């Protein structure tokens, strides 16, 4: 449905009232990341804390959503409980198509409900239901109830939080349709502070497709590229877990809280082993024919009568790193069991696993004990990590509530900041070298997908600071445009600028098609200006000493190069934003 303006539903939970707002900016902010920043500048409160009731939580899609394959993501933006600054998180599932078929470009949630609530939105109605009986309920159980409360499926998405979000954990996620998540930087807490347990979006409107031969031919071309060529095949087959063996081979895979970067035990926990021993099926986000979601299965006997329970858990590279190699756990079923607990309590499994790795080393160094952790944490002890994950998600005591705010917050109380594996937030699973460490520490989302820094490290052994910073800035601009479409970033090899322009032209957005590069730079700048307005200062982010003491395929990390690179990258970000 081509339109020059954004159509946004703004819903205030304090009053229970919503209104449709028409907003300019289609040809400048595009959608997705750009639209989210535009909306935060309109409805956000930069000077107030993240948990102010009036801070918005924003869900935005792009101009190609519903028209082309893999334009299947939604951007969620909010002021993060992790660092009290503006941020984004991205998720797929059915969320994007549900918003699209609800005739919305974005949904903005403000205010705070008097009681724990579930928001129901469709193209024709809004309802806020009291779900106080769900207080403290885990994600899997609430999902069953919410599905029974909400008839129909198809273009219906269910977003929900677990106990971690209700308790305000800074690493609480928002579960999307069971197998996807708005994972990092605390979106679950941003909803929890609003007394919002769940959001159900019903895509019940008609979404007409362009009635022209050019569009049909182009769709067929794109579909062919993402299904019948090798370009996307790796994501369907082993998926991202295929990276485990390769990164371990080049000494770039974090083990046991980054005390090592490779280990012979990788053969027990690599992508091939997961596929052989645990893979049940592939799944896909709506609007994606690739099927990169790998659902693993664990079969366990639960009583003396030999009755069994079956757990289905979606896994990928990052989960195997954070709950496997980072914790020294080398059984596939054990990784999935820990992940199952993280999913139920509503924790970001990357941050949760890395935080528990810090806690384990802090236990080894006698900075903390079972007095704090309740269970004895030792690398490789999977059952203890299952129990600790549940306590972390529920904020079981003062220690776990503090750890739920981030490893560095806990280290400030107990010591151990030097070995906290935090790059802006708990690290992603790439110990590839200086460029990645600098990039994730200062990146907009502190995400490995903010740029291709992990790939740059693997291709460059030189120490060209100017070249690396130029790459990070330019690569981020292209990704900012992609996340404004909102494309799955796995498809960036398919959706080059020429193809993106063809797609935009075919559905009636010629100005966007003609301005991809400058619009990407504009959105990149707008996002940074928005974050800076909420308190971002490059000098305020430090890289813990652990990152300076490892070896990769290039040899030992060079502290001078890493510090200089981080400094210059920080200056480049501030210059870009005009700060």
C-alpha positions in Angstrom: 0.0 0.0 0.0 2.0 3.0 -1.3 1.7 6.2 0.7 3.7 9.3 1.1 3.2 9.6 4.8 3.9 7.2 7.7 0.8 5.9 9.4 1.5 5.5 13.1 -0.6 4.2 16.0 0.3 6.0 19.2 -1.1 4.2 22.2 -1.0 5.6 25.7 -1.3 2.9 28.4 -2.0 5.5 31.1 -5.2 6.7 29.5 -6.0 3.6 27.4 -6.5 5.8 24.4 -4.8 5.6 21.0 -4.7 7.7 17.9 -3.5 7.4 14.3 -0.9 9.9 13.4 0.2 10.8 9.8 3.9 11.7 9.8 6.1 13.2 7.1 9.5 11.7 6.3 9.0 8.8 3.9 11.6 10.1 1.4 14.1 11.0 4.1 13.8 8.6 7.0 12.4 5.7 4.8 11.1 3.4 7.6 12.5 1.0 10.1 15.6 2.4 11.8 15.1 5.9 10.3 11.4 6.0 11.3 12.1 4.7 14.8 14.7 7.5 15.4 12.2 10.1 13.9 9.5 8.8 16.3 11.8 8.9 19.3 12.7 12.5 18.5 9.0 13.3 18.5 7.8 11.3 21.5 11.0 10.5 23.5 12.2 12.3 26.6 16.0 12.4 26.3 16.6 14.0 29.7 14.4 11.7 31.6 15.4 8.1 32.7 14.6 5.0 30.8 11.9 4.0 33.3 9.9 7.2 33.1 6.4 6.1 32.3 6.2 8.4 29.3 9.2 7.1 27.5 8.1 5.4 24.2 8.7 1.9 23.1 8.5 2.0 19.3 8.0 -0.8 16.7 8.6 0.2 13.1 8.7 -1.5 9.7 9.9 -0.4 6.2 8.6 0.5 2.7 9.4 -2.9 1.3 7.8 -5.0 4.0 5.3 -7.3 2.5 6.5 -6.8 -1.0 9.8 -8.7 -1.2 11.4 -11.8 0.4 13.4 -11.3 3.6 12.0 -7.8 4.2 10.9 -9.5 7.4 12.3 -7.6 10.4 10.8 -5.1 12.8 12.9 -2.4 14.6 12.1 -1.9 18.2 13.6 1.3 19.7 13.5 2.5 23.3 15.7 4.1 26.0 17.7 1.2 27.3 17.9 0.2 31.0 21.4 -1.0 30.3 23.0 2.4 29.6 20.0 4.8 29.8 20.5 5.8 26.2 18.5 5.4 23.0 18.9 2.1 21.2 17.4 -0.4 18.8 16.8 -4.1 18.7 15.6 -6.1 15.7 13.4 -9.2 15.4 11.6 -11.1 12.8 8.9 -13.8 13.3 5.5 -12.6 12.1 5.9 -9.1 13.6 6.7 -7.1 10.5 3.9 -8.6 8.3 1.4 -8.3 11.2 2.1 -4.5 11.4 2.0 -4.3 7.6 -1.4 -6.1 7.4 -2.7 -4.0 10.3 -2.1 -1.0 7.9 0.6 0.5 10.2 4.1 1.7 9.6 4.8 1.9 13.3 3.3 1.3 16.8 4.3 3.6 19.6 3.6 2.6 23.2 3.7 5.3 25.9 2.4 5.6 29.4 2.0 2.9 32.1 -1.0 0.7 32.6 -2.5 0.6 36.1 -2.4 -3.2 36.1 -0.4 -5.8 34.1 -1.9 -5.8 30.7 -2.0 -7.3 27.2 -2.4 -4.8 24.3 -4.4 -6.1 21.3 -4.1 -4.1 18.1 -5.7 -4.6 14.7 -6.5 -2.5 11.6 -9.9 -1.7 13.1 -9.6 -1.9 16.9 -7.5 -1.4 20.1 -8.1 -3.3 23.3 -6.1 -3.3 26.6 -6.8 -6.4 28.7 -6.0 -6.9 32.3 -3.7 -10.0 32.7 -2.7 -9.5 36.3 -3.0 -13.3 36.7 0.1 -13.6 34.4 2.4 -11.8 36.8 5.7 -13.7 37.0 4.5 -16.2 34.4 7.2 -17.7 32.2 7.3 -17.0 28.5 6.2 -20.5 27.3 3.2 -20.7 29.7 2.0 -17.2 28.9 2.3 -18.0 25.2 -0.2 -20.8 25.5 -2.7 -18.6 27.3 -2.2 -15.6 24.9 -2.8 -17.9 21.9 -6.1 -19.2 23.5 -7.2 -15.6 24.2 -6.5 -14.5 20.7 -8.3 -16.2 17.9 -6.8 -16.8 14.5 -3.2 -17.1 13.4 -1.9 -16.1 10.0 -0.7 -12.5 10.2 -0.9 -12.4 14.0 2.1 -11.8 16.1 2.5 -12.2 19.9 5.2 -10.2 21.7 5.6 -11.1 25.3 8.0 -10.7 28.2 9.0 -13.1 31.0 9.8 -12.6 34.7 13.1 -10.9 33.7 11.2 -8.1 32.0 8.8 -7.6 34.9 11.7 -7.3 37.4 13.5 -4.7 35.3 16.6 -6.8 34.3 18.7 -4.8 31.8 19.2 -8.0 29.8 15.5 -8.9 29.5 14.2 -9.6 26.0 10.9 -9.4 24.2 9.9 -12.8 22.9 8.4 -12.7 19.4 6.3 -15.7 18.2 8.3 -18.2 20.4 11.5 -18.5 18.3 12.5 -14.8 17.7 13.4 -12.0 20.0 14.1 -8.3 20.5 17.1 -9.5 22.4 19.7 -7.0 23.4 19.8 -4.0 25.7 16.7 -4.6 27.7 13.6 -4.2 25.6 11.8 -6.6 27.9 12.3 -4.2 30.9 11.3 -1.2 28.8 7.9 -3.0 28.3 7.8 -4.3 31.9 8.1 -0.9 33.4 4.9 0.0 31.5 3.1 -3.0 33.1 2.8 -4.4 29.6 3.1 -8.2 29.6 2.3 -8.7 25.9 1.3 -7.1 22.7 -0.8 -9.0 20.1 -1.0 -7.5 16.6 -3.6 -8.8 14.2 -2.8 -8.2 10.5 -6.5 -8.4 9.5 -6.5 -5.8 6.7 -6.0 -6.3 2.9 -2.5 -5.5 1.6 -2.7 -5.2 -2.2 0.3 -5.9 -4.4 1.4 -3.8 -7.3 -0.5 -4.8 -10.4 2.2 -4.6 -13.0 4.4 -7.1 -14.9 7.7 -5.4 -13.8 7.0 -6.0 -10.1 6.1 -9.7 -10.8 9.2 -10.2 -12.8 11.4 -8.5 -10.2 9.9 -10.5 -7.3 10.6 -13.7 -9.2 14.2 -12.6 -9.8 14.7 -11.9 -6.1 13.0 -15.1 -5.0 15.3 -17.0 -7.3 18.4 -15.4 -5.9 17.5 -16.2 -2.3 16.3 -19.8 -2.8 18.0 -21.3 -5.8 21.6 -20.1 -5.5 24.4 -20.7 -3.0 24.1 -17.1 -1.8 21.7 -17.9 1.1 22.0 -21.7 1.2 24.4 -21.7 4.2 21.8 -20.0 6.4 19.3 -22.8 5.7 21.7 -25.7 6.0 23.9 -25.6 9.1 23.0 -22.0 9.6 25.2 -19.6 11.6 26.4 -22.5 13.9 28.7 -23.4 10.9 30.9 -20.4 12.1 31.9 -22.2 15.3 34.5 -24.5 13.8 35.9 -21.9 11.5 36.3 -19.3 14.3 37.9 -21.9 16.6 40.3 -22.9 13.8 41.6 -19.3 13.6 41.7 -18.8 17.4 38.8 -16.4 17.4 36.1 -18.2 19.4 35.8 -17.2 23.1 36.1 -20.1 25.6 35.6 -20.0 29.3 35.1 -16.3 29.7 37.6 -15.5 27.0 40.4 -17.2 28.8 41.1 -19.0 25.5 40.2 -18.6 21.9 40.2 -22.2 20.7 39.8 -25.6 22.2 39.9 -29.2 20.8 36.5 -29.8 22.4 34.9 -27.7 19.6 34.2 -31.0 17.7 31.7 -31.9 20.4 29.7 -28.7 20.0 30.1 -27.4 16.4 27.4 -26.8 13.8 27.7 -30.3 12.4 27.3 -31.9 15.8 24.1 -29.9 16.6 22.7 -30.7 13.1 23.4 -34.5 13.6 22.4 -34.8 17.2 19.7 -32.2 17.9 18.2 -30.6 14.8 14.5 -31.2 14.6 13.4 -28.8 11.8 13.9 -25.5 10.1 11.6 -22.6 10.5 11.3 -19.2 8.9 10.1 -15.7 9.6 7.0 -14.6 7.7 8.0 -13.3 4.3 11.2 -15.3 4.2 11.7 -18.5 2.1 15.1 -19.3 3.5 14.3 -21.0 6.8 17.4 -20.0 8.8 15.7 -20.8 12.2 17.1 -24.1 13.5 14.9 -25.7 16.1 16.7 -28.2 18.2 15.1 -31.0 20.3 16.1 -32.5 23.6 14.5 -35.7 24.9 14.7 -36.3 28.6 13.3 -38.9 31.0 11.5 -37.0 33.8 10.3 -39.8 36.1 10.9 -43.4 37.2 8.2 -44.7 34.9 10.4 -43.9 31.9 8.2 -41.1 30.7 9.9 -38.4 28.6 9.6 -34.7 28.0 10.6 -33.1 24.7 12.0 -29.6 24.6 12.1 -27.6 21.3 14.5 -24.7 21.4 15.7 -22.5 18.5 19.5 -22.2 18.5 22.1 -20.3 16.5 25.8 -19.4 16.7 25.4 -16.8 19.3 23.5 -19.0 21.7 26.1 -21.9 21.3 28.9 -19.4 22.0 27.3 -17.8 25.1 25.9 -20.9 26.7 28.4 -23.4 25.4 32.0 -22.4 24.7 31.9 -19.3 27.0 30.7 -21.5 29.9 32.9 -24.4 29.0 29.8 -26.5 28.3 30.5 -29.1 25.5 27.4 -31.2 25.2 24.8 -30.0 22.7 21.9 -31.2 24.9 23.3 -29.3 27.8 23.5 -26.0 25.8 19.9 -26.4 24.7 18.8 -27.1 28.3 20.4 -23.9 29.6 18.9 -22.0 26.6 15.5 -23.4 27.4 15.7 -21.8 30.8 16.9 -18.5 29.4 13.9 -18.5 27.0 11.4 -19.2 29.7 12.5 -16.4 32.0 12.8 -14.0 29.1 16.6 -13.3 29.2 18.8 -12.3 26.3 20.9 -15.5 26.1 24.0 -13.7 24.9 24.2 -11.3 27.8 22.9 -13.9 30.2 25.6 -16.5 29.3 28.4 -14.0 29.2 27.4 -12.6 32.6 27.4 -16.1 34.1 30.8 -16.7 32.6 32.1 -13.6 34.5 30.4 -14.9 37.6 32.1 -18.2 37.2 35.6 -16.7 36.9 34.8 -14.4 39.8 33.9 -17.5 41.8 37.2 -19.1 40.9 39.1 -16.0 42.0 37.0 -16.0 45.3 35.5 -12.6 44.7 32.1 -14.2 45.2 30.9 -17.5 46.6 27.8 -19.6 46.9 26.6 -17.1 49.4 25.9 -14.9 46.3 25.3 -17.5 43.6 23.4 -20.1 45.7 24.8 -22.8 43.4 28.5 -23.4 42.9 29.4 -22.1 39.4 32.2 -24.0 37.6 33.0 -24.0 33.9 31.4 -27.0 32.3 28.8 -27.6 35.0 25.6 -27.3 33.0 23.1 -28.2 35.7 24.4 -25.4 37.9 24.1 -22.9 34.9 20.4 -24.0 34.4 19.7 -23.1 38.0 21.7 -19.9 37.9 19.8 -18.9 34.7 16.5 -19.2 36.4 17.7 -17.2 39.4 19.2 -14.6 37.1 15.9 -14.2 35.2 13.8 -14.0 38.4 16.2 -11.7 40.3 16.3 -14.3 43.1 18.6 -12.3 45.4 20.6 -9.1 45.5 23.5 -10.6 43.6 21.4 -11.9 40.7 19.4 -8.6 40.5 22.7 -6.7 40.3 24.1 -9.1 37.7 20.9 -8.7 35.7 21.9 -5.0 35.2 25.2 -6.1 33.5 28.5 -7.7 34.4 30.2 -4.4 34.9 27.6 -3.3 37.4 28.2 -6.5 39.4 32.0 -6.0 39.0 31.7 -2.5 40.5 30.4 -4.1 43.7 32.4 -7.3 43.9 35.5 -6.6 41.8 36.6 -8.4 38.6 36.0 -5.6 36.0 39.3 -6.6 34.3 37.8 -9.9 33.1 34.3 -8.8 32.4 33.7 -9.5 28.7 31.8 -6.4 28.0 32.0 -4.3 24.8 29.3 -1.7 25.5 27.2 -4.7 26.6 28.1 -8.4 27.0 30.2 -9.3 24.0 29.0 -11.2 20.9 30.9 -14.3 20.0 33.7 -13.0 17.9 37.2 -12.6 19.3 38.6 -11.7 15.9 40.8 -8.8 16.9 41.1 -5.1 17.4 38.7 -3.8 14.8 35.9 -5.9 16.1 36.6 -5.0 19.7 36.6 -1.3 19.0 33.6 -1.6 16.7 31.3 -3.5 19.1 32.4 -1.3 22.1 31.3 1.9 20.3 28.8 0.5 17.8 25.3 2.0 17.8 23.7 -1.2 19.1 26.9 -2.7 20.5 26.1 -5.5 18.1 28.3 -7.6 15.9 25.9 -6.6 13.1 26.4 -2.9 13.4 29.2 -3.4 10.9 31.3 -6.1 9.2 34.2 -5.6 11.7 34.5 -9.3 12.5 34.9 -10.0 8.8 37.3 -7.1 8.3 39.6 -8.5 11.1 39.8 -11.9 9.3 40.9 -10.2 6.1 43.4 -7.6 7.3 46.5 -8.2 9.3 47.7 -4.7 8.9 47.2 -1.9 11.4 45.7 0.8 9.2 43.6 2.9 11.6 42.3 5.3 9.0 41.3 2.5 6.7 39.6 0.6 9.5 37.6 3.6 10.7 36.6 4.6 7.2 35.3 1.1 6.7 33.3 1.1 9.9 31.7 4.4 9.2 30.8 3.6 5.5 29.7 0.0 6.2 27.4 1.2 9.0 25.7 3.7 6.6 24.8 0.9 4.2 23.4 -1.2 7.0 21.4 1.7 8.4 19.6 1.9 5.0 19.1 -1.9 5.0 17.6 -1.8 8.5 15.3 1.0 7.4 13.8 -1.2 4.7 13.7 -3.4 7.1 15.7 -6.2 5.6 17.2 -9.3 7.3 20.9 -8.5 7.3 21.6 -12.0 6.1 20.3 -10.8 2.8 22.8 -8.0 2.4 24.6 -10.0 -0.2 21.5 -10.2 -2.3 20.1 -6.7 -1.8 22.8 -4.6 -3.3 22.0 -1.0 -4.0 21.0 -1.6 -7.7 18.5 -4.3 -6.7 17.2 -2.2 -3.8 16.6 0.7 -6.2 14.8 -1.6 -8.6 12.6 -2.9 -5.8 11.7 0.6 -4.5 10.9 1.8 -8.0 8.7 -1.2 -8.7 6.4 -0.4 -5.7 6.3 3.3 -6.2 9.2 4.9 -4.2 11.4 6.5 -6.9 12.9 9.2 -4.5 14.1 6.5 -2.1 15.4 4.5 -5.0 17.4 7.5 -6.3 18.9 8.4 -3.0 20.0 5.2 -1.3 23.5 6.3 -0.3 22.7 9.9 1.0 19.6 8.6 2.7 21.6 5.9 4.5 24.1 8.5 5.7 21.3 10.8 6.8 19.7 7.9 8.9 23.0 6.9 10.3 23.6 10.5 11.4 20.1 10.9 12.8 20.5 7.7 14.9 23.7 8.9 16.4 22.4 12.4 17.1 19.5 10.8 18.9 21.7 8.6 21.0 24.1 11.4 21.8 21.2 13.5 23.0 20.5 10.8 25.5 24.0 10.7 26.9 26.4 8.8 24.6 30.0 9.7 25.1 32.7 7.5 23.4 35.2 8.2 26.2 32.7 6.9 28.7 33.0 3.3 27.3 36.1 1.3 28.3 37.4 -2.0 27.0 38.2 -4.3 29.9 41.7 -5.7 30.2 40.7 -9.2 29.2 40.4 -8.1 25.6 44.1 -7.0 25.6 45.4 -10.3 26.8 44.3 -12.8 24.1 45.8 -14.2 21.0 44.1 -14.6 17.6 45.3 -15.9 14.2 47.2 -12.6 13.9 49.0 -13.1 17.2 48.7 -11.2 20.5 46.3 -8.2 20.6 48.2 -4.9 20.3 47.0 -2.6 23.1 48.3 0.6 21.4 46.5 -0.2 18.1 43.3 -1.1 19.9 43.2 2.0 22.0 44.1 4.2 19.1 41.5 2.6 16.9 38.8 3.0 19.5 39.8 6.7 20.0 39.7 7.5 16.3 36.4 5.6 15.8 34.8 7.6 18.6 36.0 10.9 17.1 34.6 9.8 13.7 31.2 9.0 15.2 31.0 12.4 16.9 32.1 14.2 13.8 29.5 12.3 11.8 26.8 13.5 14.2 28.1 17.0 14.2 28.7 16.9 18.0 
